[in-house]
Amino acid sequence: FVDRFYEFARHITGYEEGDADHLLDKLAWIIQRPFRRLPTGTIIYSHTRGSGKDVFMGLVREIIGPQYYMPITLQSIESPHIMLHDKLICVASEVQLQTNARGTIAAASFMGRLKDIITAKNVYVDQKFVQAYSAPIFTNFFLLSNFELSSILEPGDRRMDVFHAAEDKLDQDRFGALAD
């Protein structure tokens, strides 16, 4: 399965030579240094639905452990009761730029909030029935999209690594057993 996982990483990063190694190096760094975090978030996009982005992150979830993985949305990262500080990886799936102005504002707001969290050293933790406190944050963020998100990234933004996944549907014959 290790060779197949490497092939799958190459499928997910599809377009640029060396991107699969870069993505796997990022994941290895996250696993080897759980009390540090990368200074960049990760965007993986493909215009093709069903290319395997969520399946890949599902495998990553199993590698790091479900208790250290959390799906996120704009509402969840704005909530003071959501605890991000004890997660290694947070994933926003189906991030999109909608055609109406409200959707674009929501996407820009999400990216702005995410950039703030990526650069923050501490996060405010407000658990129920516990005195609120500040805690260091070790979370690494991954965004999955069917749209290129460059229109809401600043040119030369160093806080995001962008990977263009293959524009093919997930090959079940090749990767089905791995996904299962």
C-alpha positions as CSV (number, residue, x, y, z in Angstrom):
1,F,0.0,0.0,0.0
2,V,3.0,2.4,0.5
3,D,3.7,2.4,-3.3
4,R,0.1,2.8,-4.1
5,F,-0.2,5.7,-1.6
6,Y,2.8,7.4,-3.3
7,E,1.0,6.9,-6.7
8,F,-2.2,8.4,-5.1
9,A,-0.2,11.4,-3.9
10,R,1.1,11.9,-7.4
11,H,-2.5,11.7,-8.7
12,I,-3.6,14.3,-6.1
13,T,-0.8,16.8,-7.0
14,G,-1.0,15.9,-10.7
15,Y,0.4,18.8,-12.5
16,E,3.8,19.9,-11.3
17,E,6.9,17.6,-11.1
18,G,8.0,17.2,-7.5
19,D,4.7,18.3,-5.9
20,A,3.9,14.8,-4.7
21,D,7.2,14.7,-2.8
22,H,6.5,18.2,-1.4
23,L,3.1,17.2,-0.2
24,L,4.4,14.0,1.4
25,D,7.2,15.9,3.0
26,K,4.6,18.3,4.5
27,L,2.6,15.4,5.9
28,A,5.7,13.7,7.3
29,W,6.8,16.9,9.0
30,I,3.3,17.3,10.6
31,I,3.5,13.7,11.9
32,Q,7.1,13.9,13.1
33,R,6.6,17.3,14.9
34,P,3.1,17.3,16.4
35,F,3.9,20.2,18.7
36,R,5.1,22.5,15.9
37,R,3.2,23.5,12.8
38,L,4.0,24.6,9.3
39,P,3.9,28.3,8.4
40,T,1.7,27.5,5.4
41,G,-1.7,26.1,4.7
42,T,-2.4,23.8,1.8
43,I,-4.9,24.1,-1.0
44,I,-5.6,21.1,-3.2
45,Y,-7.9,21.8,-6.1
46,S,-9.2,20.0,-9.2
47,H,-12.1,21.1,-11.5
48,T,-13.2,17.5,-11.7
49,R,-15.5,16.3,-9.0
50,G,-14.6,12.9,-7.7
51,S,-10.8,13.2,-8.3
52,G,-10.0,11.8,-4.9
53,K,-9.2,14.9,-2.8
54,D,-11.5,13.9,0.1
55,V,-10.4,10.2,-0.2
56,F,-6.8,11.3,0.2
57,M,-7.5,13.4,3.3
58,G,-9.5,10.5,4.7
59,L,-6.3,8.4,4.4
60,V,-4.4,11.2,6.1
61,R,-7.0,11.2,8.9
62,E,-6.4,7.5,9.5
63,I,-2.6,8.1,9.5
64,I,-2.6,10.8,12.1
65,G,-5.6,9.5,14.1
66,P,-9.2,10.7,14.1
67,Q,-8.9,12.6,17.4
68,Y,-6.2,14.9,15.8
69,Y,-8.3,15.6,12.6
70,M,-11.2,17.9,12.2
71,P,-13.3,19.1,9.3
72,I,-14.0,22.9,9.4
73,T,-16.3,25.5,7.9
74,L,-16.4,29.3,8.2
75,Q,-19.0,29.0,11.0
76,S,-16.8,26.5,12.9
77,I,-13.6,28.6,12.8
78,E,-15.6,31.7,13.9
79,S,-17.1,30.0,16.9
80,P,-15.3,30.6,20.2
81,H,-16.4,27.1,21.4
82,I,-14.6,25.1,18.6
83,M,-11.2,23.9,19.8
84,L,-8.6,24.0,17.1
85,H,-5.6,24.0,19.3
86,D,-5.5,20.3,20.0
87,K,-5.8,19.2,16.3
88,L,-3.0,18.4,13.9
89,I,-4.9,18.8,10.7
90,C,-8.1,20.7,10.0
91,V,-9.7,20.3,6.5
92,A,-12.2,22.5,4.7
93,S,-13.8,20.5,1.9
94,E,-15.7,21.9,-1.0
95,V,-14.3,25.5,-0.6
96,Q,-15.8,27.5,-3.4
97,L,-16.3,30.9,-4.8
98,Q,-19.9,31.3,-5.5
99,T,-21.1,33.6,-8.3
100,N,-23.1,35.9,-6.1
101,A,-21.5,38.7,-4.1
102,R,-22.4,37.1,-0.7
103,G,-20.6,33.9,-1.6
104,T,-17.5,35.8,-2.6
105,I,-17.6,37.8,0.6
106,A,-18.0,34.6,2.6
107,A,-15.1,32.9,0.8
108,A,-12.9,36.0,1.3
109,S,-13.9,36.1,4.9
110,F,-13.1,32.5,5.4
111,M,-9.7,32.9,3.8
112,G,-9.0,36.0,5.8
113,R,-9.9,34.3,9.1
114,L,-7.9,31.2,8.1
115,K,-4.8,33.4,7.3
116,D,-5.1,35.0,10.7
117,I,-5.2,31.6,12.4
118,I,-2.3,30.3,10.4
119,T,-0.1,33.2,11.6
120,A,-1.4,33.2,15.2
121,K,0.8,31.7,17.9
122,N,-2.1,31.2,20.4
123,V,-5.8,30.7,20.1
124,Y,-8.6,31.6,22.5
125,V,-10.2,28.5,24.0
126,D,-13.7,28.9,25.5
127,Q,-14.9,25.5,26.6
128,K,-18.2,25.1,28.3
129,F,-18.0,24.9,32.1
130,V,-14.3,25.8,32.0
131,Q,-12.6,29.2,32.5
132,A,-11.6,30.6,29.1
133,Y,-7.9,30.5,28.3
134,S,-5.3,31.1,25.6
135,A,-3.4,28.0,24.2
136,P,-0.7,27.5,21.6
137,I,-2.0,26.3,18.3
138,F,-0.4,23.5,16.3
139,T,-3.0,23.0,13.7
140,N,-2.2,22.7,10.0
141,F,-4.9,23.6,7.5
142,F,-5.9,21.9,4.2
143,L,-8.5,23.4,1.8
144,L,-10.0,21.2,-0.8
145,S,-11.9,22.7,-3.8
146,N,-13.3,22.1,-7.2
147,F,-12.3,25.7,-8.1
148,E,-9.0,27.5,-8.4
149,L,-8.9,29.7,-5.3
150,S,-6.2,32.0,-6.7
151,S,-8.6,34.9,-7.0
152,I,-8.9,35.1,-3.2
153,L,-5.2,34.7,-2.6
154,E,-2.9,37.6,-2.7
155,P,-0.2,37.4,-5.4
156,G,2.9,35.9,-3.9
157,D,1.1,34.9,-0.7
158,R,3.5,32.7,1.2
159,R,0.9,31.3,3.6
160,M,-0.5,28.8,1.2
161,D,0.9,26.0,-0.9
162,V,-1.3,25.3,-3.9
163,F,-1.5,21.8,-5.5
164,H,-3.5,21.2,-8.7
165,A,-4.9,17.7,-8.5
166,A,-5.3,15.6,-11.6
167,E,-8.3,16.4,-13.7
168,D,-9.4,12.7,-13.8
169,K,-12.0,10.9,-11.7
170,L,-10.5,8.6,-9.1
171,D,-9.4,5.3,-10.7
172,Q,-11.2,2.7,-8.6
173,D,-9.2,-0.2,-10.1
174,R,-5.9,1.5,-9.1
175,F,-6.9,3.2,-5.8
176,G,-10.1,1.5,-4.7
177,A,-8.4,-1.0,-2.3
178,L,-6.4,1.8,-0.8
179,A,-9.4,4.0,-0.3
180,D,-11.3,1.1,1.3
